[in-house]
């Protein structure tokens, strides 16, 4: 089943998350610096979100670890004021 990651929130955080995500099949820019990234499966989207979390966290100093967070099932990533959410694509 096709999946989509939607990134919205603060401008800086949106671009940091979008740069960290790499395994998507298509990327569309939305209004107000929102991004829509498409994947072939939900599992691929969640795996890419998990990789992005690790990548972003590795670039932070330990005192800034609290600005990046991912939920237990890897379906939502928060960074600063930005949120990336995995959902089934409407296709």
Secondary structure, 3 states (H helix, E strand, C coil): CCEEEEEEECHHHHHHHHHHCCCCCEEEECHHHCEEEEECCHHHHHHHHHHHHHHHHHCCCHHHHHHEEECCCCCEEEECCEEEEEEECCC
